[in-house]
Amino acid sequence: MLTRIITAIVALVAFIPILIYSNTWAFPIAVAFLSLVGVIEMLRCIDEKKLSVRAVSMILAVLSPVYARFAGSTSEFLSPFCAAVFFYLVFLLALSVFSHGKLDVSHTAMTFTMVFYIISAFTSLVLIRDTVHGHILYLLAFLGPWISDSAAYFCGRAFGRHKLIPDVSPKKTVEGALGGVVFCGIAFSLYGFIISRFFITSVKPSYLILFVIGVCVSAISQIGDLIASLIKRKYSIKDYGKLFPGHGGVMDRFDSVLITAPLLLIVAELSEFISLF
């Protein structure tokens, strides 16, 4: 437990300056690092040993978040990114075709799916930050999943009676999941109040919409957590990595953030349309 606490404090101390200067290149570079480590951890997990696949996947993992900041907007980013993803898919499938049966196409599909999942999710964090209200919304990509996870843990410990999906995650309960959903919704509304009251007084948040978004974020972040657990069970590993002593790797700490980031990118792009602020 002491190791987990020390790691959390050190990570937080390192993380805060990056968030403060998120409008500089420090943020996309940090996200690119996490993307790279996440891809390496996943390729190791699924036992992808081919050097060319690892190299191309790692290059894409680094370049995507960096290019997202260079592009400046989601619309400018999408076309080159889609082209890169398409050629990456063709590259992987071509390797299967010319492997003479040595490379299972189902393994190729798993490699593409997980690498695309990780890269697009981390890249979404940079794209969120660069939207109109990104300086307000991007923090929710981190706060939402972590608040939901903490609330689910404590509510599960206090009230948990019914197992959620025991064959995937034996310790999670229905009561814990519901607690995470409710507290995340409240936290999002509170976040809107704090921002409008103490930081940006010109902002007029819609608390009901923020609550609904918080509920959705919690629900989908818990699914992301379960997806990561399902993959670990399939490949019989305890943790994806050891970057964070006591916590595991990037994929262990950011599993919920990964699935939340694209959802919040959609919210960020539609924030004016739905009168979020």
Solvent accessible surface area in square Angstrom, and as a share of the most:
residue,aa,sasa,rsa
1,M,167,0.74
2,L,127,0.63
3,T,72,0.42
4,R,96,0.35
5,I,84,0.43
6,I,92,0.47
7,T,17,0.10
8,A,49,0.38
9,I,100,0.51
10,V,93,0.54
11,A,37,0.29
12,L,101,0.50
13,V,100,0.58
14,A,59,0.46
15,F,36,0.15
16,I,79,0.40
17,P,63,0.39
18,I,45,0.23
19,L,30,0.15
20,I,116,0.59
21,Y,128,0.49
22,S,3,0.02
23,N,105,0.54
24,T,55,0.32
25,W,115,0.40
26,A,45,0.35
27,F,2,0.01
28,P,0,0.00
29,I,104,0.53
30,A,22,0.17
31,V,4,0.02
32,A,6,0.04
33,F,102,0.43
34,L,20,0.10
35,S,0,0.00
36,L,42,0.21
37,V,24,0.14
38,G,0,0.00
39,V,0,0.00
40,I,38,0.19
41,E,6,0.03
42,M,0,0.00
43,L,0,0.00
44,R,137,0.50
45,C,11,0.07
46,I,3,0.01
47,D,85,0.44
48,E,8,0.03
49,K,158,0.67
50,K,90,0.38
51,L,143,0.71
52,S,45,0.29
53,V,2,0.01
54,R,57,0.21
55,A,43,0.33
56,V,55,0.31
57,S,0,0.00
58,M,62,0.28
59,I,101,0.51
60,L,25,0.12
61,A,0,0.00
62,V,51,0.29
63,L,101,0.50
64,S,5,0.04
65,P,0,0.00
66,V,44,0.25
67,Y,72,0.28
68,A,0,0.00
69,R,31,0.11
70,F,148,0.62
71,A,21,0.16
72,G,40,0.39
73,S,40,0.26
74,T,19,0.11
75,S,86,0.56
76,E,110,0.49
77,F,4,0.02
78,L,83,0.42
79,S,83,0.53
80,P,59,0.37
81,F,20,0.08
82,C,75,0.45
83,A,46,0.35
84,A,38,0.30
85,V,20,0.12
86,F,116,0.48
87,F,136,0.57
88,Y,8,0.03
89,L,56,0.28
90,V,66,0.38
91,F,58,0.24
92,L,4,0.02
93,L,72,0.36
94,A,36,0.28
95,L,39,0.20
96,S,15,0.10
97,V,108,0.62
98,F,150,0.63
99,S,20,0.13
100,H,165,0.74
101,G,74,0.71
102,K,180,0.76
103,L,38,0.19
104,D,83,0.43
105,V,89,0.51
106,S,69,0.45
107,H,43,0.19
108,T,5,0.03
109,A,54,0.42
110,M,42,0.19
111,T,1,0.01
112,F,37,0.15
113,T,72,0.42
114,M,11,0.05
115,V,0,0.00
116,F,80,0.33
117,Y,47,0.18
118,I,0,0.00
119,I,1,0.01
120,S,25,0.16
121,A,1,0.00
122,F,0,0.00
123,T,1,0.01
124,S,6,0.04
125,L,2,0.01
126,V,0,0.00
127,L,7,0.04
128,I,0,0.00
129,R,39,0.14
130,D,41,0.21
131,T,26,0.15
132,V,106,0.61
133,H,32,0.14
134,G,0,0.00
135,H,86,0.38
136,I,3,0.01
137,L,2,0.01
138,Y,9,0.03
139,L,47,0.23
140,L,2,0.01
141,A,0,0.00
142,F,5,0.02
143,L,67,0.33
144,G,0,0.00
145,P,1,0.00
146,W,90,0.32
147,I,61,0.31
148,S,0,0.00
149,D,66,0.34
150,S,55,0.36
151,A,13,0.10
152,A,21,0.16
153,Y,118,0.45
154,F,137,0.57
155,C,16,0.10
156,G,18,0.17
157,R,176,0.64
158,A,58,0.45
159,F,132,0.55
160,G,18,0.17
161,R,177,0.64
162,H,117,0.52
163,K,115,0.49
164,L,56,0.28
165,I,67,0.34
166,P,71,0.45
167,D,107,0.55
168,V,20,0.11
169,S,16,0.10
170,P,65,0.41
171,K,184,0.78
172,K,53,0.23
173,T,15,0.09
174,V,55,0.32
175,E,41,0.19
176,G,3,0.02
177,A,17,0.13
178,L,108,0.54
179,G,10,0.09
180,G,0,0.00
181,V,29,0.17
182,V,74,0.42
183,F,103,0.43
184,C,0,0.00
185,G,0,0.00
186,I,87,0.44
187,A,20,0.15
188,F,1,0.00
189,S,22,0.14
190,L,98,0.49
191,Y,25,0.10
192,G,0,0.00
193,F,90,0.37
194,I,64,0.32
195,I,19,0.10
196,S,17,0.11
197,R,140,0.51
198,F,131,0.55
199,F,146,0.61
200,I,50,0.25
201,T,97,0.56
202,S,92,0.60
203,V,16,0.09
204,K,152,0.65
205,P,17,0.11
206,S,31,0.20
207,Y,98,0.37
208,L,133,0.66
209,I,50,0.26
210,L,1,0.00
211,F,72,0.30
212,V,76,0.43
213,I,17,0.08
214,G,0,0.00
215,V,42,0.24
216,C,63,0.38
217,V,0,0.00
218,S,0,0.00
219,A,46,0.35
220,I,48,0.24
221,S,2,0.01
222,Q,26,0.12
223,I,90,0.46
224,G,1,0.01
225,D,24,0.12
226,L,20,0.10
227,I,57,0.29
228,A,5,0.04
229,S,20,0.13
230,L,98,0.49
231,I,12,0.06
232,K,38,0.16
233,R,122,0.45
234,K,138,0.58
235,Y,58,0.22
236,S,100,0.64
237,I,56,0.28
238,K,171,0.73
239,D,59,0.31
240,Y,6,0.02
241,G,11,0.11
242,K,188,0.79
243,L,75,0.37
244,F,35,0.15
245,P,74,0.46
246,G,43,0.41
247,H,28,0.12
248,G,6,0.06
249,G,0,0.00
250,V,0,0.00
251,M,3,0.01
252,D,12,0.06
253,R,83,0.30
254,F,13,0.05
255,D,18,0.09
256,S,10,0.07
257,V,1,0.00
258,L,1,0.01
259,I,27,0.14
260,T,0,0.00
261,A,0,0.00
262,P,47,0.30
263,L,45,0.22
264,L,0,0.00
265,L,21,0.10
266,I,98,0.50
267,V,16,0.09
268,A,3,0.02
269,E,86,0.39
270,L,79,0.39
271,S,1,0.01
272,E,111,0.50
273,F,169,0.71
274,I,56,0.29
275,S,73,0.47
276,L,0,0.00
277,F,39,0.16
